Amino acid sequence: MGASVPGFWACLARELTELRRPGEQIALLWLPLAGVVLAWAIFARGVMEDLPVAVVDHDATATSRQFIRALDATAGLRVSARPPMLDEAWAQLRRGDVYGVVLVPRDFAQDLKGGRAVELPAWYNAQYLTAGNVVARDLQTAVAGFGASVEARGRLARGETRAIASVRLNPVGTQRSTLFNPEMNYGPFLVTGIGAAILHIAAMLAAVRAVGRELRDGTAPAWLASAGGSRGVALAAKLAVPFAVQVTLGLGMLIAWHGLLGWPVRGHGWLLAAGMVGLVAAYVALGAAFALVTANYRLASSAAAFFTAPALAFGGVTFPLESMPGPAWGWGRLLPLTSYLQLQIEQTARGAPLAVSLPQLLALCGYALAGTAVALALVRWRALDPKSWGHR
C-alpha cells in the first residue's frame, strides 16, 4: 500500500502533463461544456411559442378577421403572413417561412349566420414532428373555441340562458390533470437528457484517448512503470483526470439546472447526483476497456463513437422504449445511458421512491465494474506486448 501511493502520484503527474496541450483541454472540458450550453440556449424558452402560419382570407369580413385574431391569440401560433392567394401561401410553406396554412373560404360569415356547417381547410408541415403537432393542436383549439363562441351567441340570441347554452354546447366534459411537467417545458426533460448524452460521449472518448495514446505512441511500458508496475494504480491514475473533470462538469450541470434555474427535483437529489457519478464512472471504465480490447486507437475511438453517439435516441426520452421494435429496445436497455436517463426522469419529474430508482444506480455501478474488470485483465498484457503498440 505504501508503494502504491507514490506510484499513483507519479503516474498522475505524468498524466497531468498531457493537460498542458490545448487540444486535450478542449476535448476534455471545453467542447462538452460548450455543447451543454448550446443545448440549453436552444431550448431556453422552454416551450414552443409563436410558430408562424399563413392565413388566406377569401371572405374578408369582420367575422373572418375575428377568427384570424383568435388564431393569432393562441400560445403556439402567430399569423405571420396574409397572402391573397393560396398558391403564394403554399410557396411560403415549401420555403419553410411558415409551418402551416389556413384557408378561410368565401361566404364564411354568411354560412355561419345561416346555421350551415363551415369547413376550414388547413395544412401543416409534419416533417418537423413536434412543431407540426403544436400547429395542429392550436389550430384545433382556435377553431373549436371560435365555433363554440359563435354557437353560444346564437343560443343566447334565441333566449337560452348562459348556463343552459354552456351545457348544451359541451354536454360531456373532461377533467385533465397533468402529473409531470405541467408547464410543458422542454428544458427539464430534454436539455437534461441532451446534457447527459454529451457528457457520456465526452467521458468515454476521454478514457479512450488517455489509454489509447499510450499504446499508439508505444509509451505504455513507461506508463506502467511509473505506477510501480501495479495494474490498478496505473488505471486509477490514468482515469482519475477524465473522471474528475467529467464528474465536476456533470454535478455542475445538475446544480445549474436544479439550483440556479429551479427545475424540479421531486425525488432524492443525492440519488440523482450519485447517478451522475455512476454514469461517468461507467463510461470512463468502458472507454478504457474499449481501448485495451482493440489495442487500436482509431478503432477504439470509432467503436466508442458508435456506442455513445446515437445512445440518446435509444434512451427512451425522445421516443418511448416500449414502442421500439425488439432489437432497438434490447440495444437501448443495454446502454448505461438508458439507466441514467430513467433514474433522472424518475427522480426529477416523478418523485419515485428510492426502491424504484435504486436498480438503475446499481446497473450503472455494474457497468463500471465490468469495464474496470476487463481493463484490469488486459492492461499489463497490452502495456508489455510490442504487438499492441503503434496502431493508429
Residue, then its C-alpha position, 0 to 999 in steps of 0.5 A: m500500500g505504501a508503494s502504491v501511493p507514490g506510484f499513483w502520484a507519479c503516474l498522475a503527474r505524468e498524466l497531468t502533463e498531457l493537460r498542458r496541450p490545448g487540444e486535450q483541454i478542449a476535448l476534455l472540458w471545453l467542447p462538452l461544456a460548450g455543447v451543454v450550453l448550446a443545448w440549453a440556449i436552444f431550448a431556453r424558452g422552454v416551450m414552443e411559442d409563436l410558430p408562424v402560419a399563413v392565413v388566406d382570407h377569401d371572405a374578408t369580413a369582420t367575422s373572418r378577421q375575428f377568427i384570424r385574431a383568435l388564431d393569432a391569440t393562441a400560445g403556439l401560433r402567430v399569423s405571420a403572413r396574409p397572402p391573397m392567394l393560396d398558391e403564394a401561401w403554399a410557396q411560403l410553406r415549401r420555403g419553410d417561412v411558415y409551418g402551416v396554412v389556413l384557408v378561410p373560404r368565401d361566404f364564411a360569415q354568411d354560412l355561419k349566420g345561416g346555421r350551415a356547417v363551415e369547413l376550414p381547410a388547413w395544412y401543416n408541415a409534419q416533417y418537423l414532428t413536434a412543431g407540426n403537432v403544436v400547429a395542429r393542436d392550436l389550430q384545433t383549439a382556435v377553431a373549436g373555441f371560435g365555433a363554440s363562441v359563435e354557437a353560444r351567441g346564437r343560443l343566447a340570441r334565441g333566449e337560452t340562458r348562459a348556463i343552459a347554452s354552456v351545457r348544451l354546447n359541451p354536454v360531456g366534459t373532461q377533467r385533465s390533470t397533468l402529473f409531470n411537467p405541467e408547464m410543458n417545458y422542454g428544458p427539464f426533460l430534454v436539455t437534461g437528457i441532451g446534457a447527459a448524452i454529451l457528457h457520456i460521449a465526452a467521458m468515454l472518448a476521454a478514457v479512450r484517448a488517455v489509454g489509447r495514446e499510450l499504446r499508439d505512441g508505444t509509451a505504455p511500458a513507461w506508463l506502467a512503470s511509473a505506477g510501480g508496475s501495479r495494474g490498478v494504480a496505473l488505471a486509477a491514475k490514468l482515469a482519475v483526470p477524465f473522471a474528475v473533470q467529467v464528474t465536476l462538469g456533470l454535478g455542475m450541470l445538475i446544480a445549474w439546472h436544479g439550483l440556479l434555474g429551479w427545475p424540479v427535483r421531486g425525488h432524492g437529489w443525492l440519488l440523482a447526483a450519485g447517478m451522475v457519478g455512476l454514469v461517468a464512472a461507467y463510461v470512463a471504465l468502458g472507454a478504457a476497456f474499449a481501448l485495451v480490447t482493440a489495442n487500436y486507437r482509431l478503432a477504439s475511438s470509432a467503436a466508442a463513437f458508435f456506442t455513445a453517439p446515437a445512445l440518446a435516441f435509444g434512451g427512451v426520452t425522445f421516443p418511448l422504449e416500449s414502442m421500439p421494435g425488439p432489437a432497438w429496445g434490447w440495444g437501448r436497455l443495454l446502454p448505461l445511458t438508458s439507466y441514467l436517463q430513467l433514474q433522472i426522469e424518475q427522480t426529477a419529474r416523478g418523485a419515485p421512491l428510492a426502491v424504484s430508482l435504486p436498480q438503475l444506480l446499481a446497473l450503472c455501478g455494474y457497468a463500471l465494474a465490468g469495464t474496470a474488470v476487463a481493463l484490469a485483465l488486459v492492461r499489463w498484457r497490452a502495456l508489455d506486448p510490442k504487438s499492441w503498440g503503434h496502431r493508429 
